[in-house]
């Protein structure tokens, strides 16, 4: 079974530029997450999708960050314009859903390798 | 709001010995999950072990086991027979079972574990 795919692995941009990250979840996983991991900290949730709908984006800085999952599969996360404090690793994760019990299947998330963003 | 605290920024252990990583959390929920994730230098988060709060029995996965103390809101990870490949950042994480935030992981700041030959 293929894992969660993310690209690019690394990205270096200057402040005020824009950047986009791509994520392809595990096949059949309805729930997709984007996390931001600043150096020395644990990941922090930015946005959660259930199929192509947003479940939680309360911690997404909406003035500069946007995310979409148009067909309920792949997702893109965009930053425009980038700030120095956006330097971080951006992790994508996916999980399956137990439709019988309307719960996430064991609440287990599978993570991609992340994109390391450096804003200069 | 839920919080997760890992009080040990760094730890080291000799190969083949046992080490325990600490984690405490705060929540008003009664049903939730707790996790330990491992993050090697490759950055990919790997699930080590998972505990359902309604289960009193501590979870075990081969060399990894937890000590789950629900009343004390404590969730420590014990690694037995440490191996060089266990060197990584270890994150404790919390997840609600129900509600709008179902599934969202709340992470601690991590413990950097070094296994020495």
Interface residues (C-beta under 8 A of the other chain):
Chain A: X31 X33 X35 X40 X41 X42 X43 X44 X45 X48 X55 X56 X89 X91 X93 X95 X103 X104 X106 X107 X108 X109 X110 X111 X112 X113 X114 X116
Chain B: X4 X33 X37 X42 X43 X44 X45 X46 X47 X50 X91 X93 X95 X97 X98 X100 X101 X102 X103 X104 X105 X106 X107 X108 X109 X110
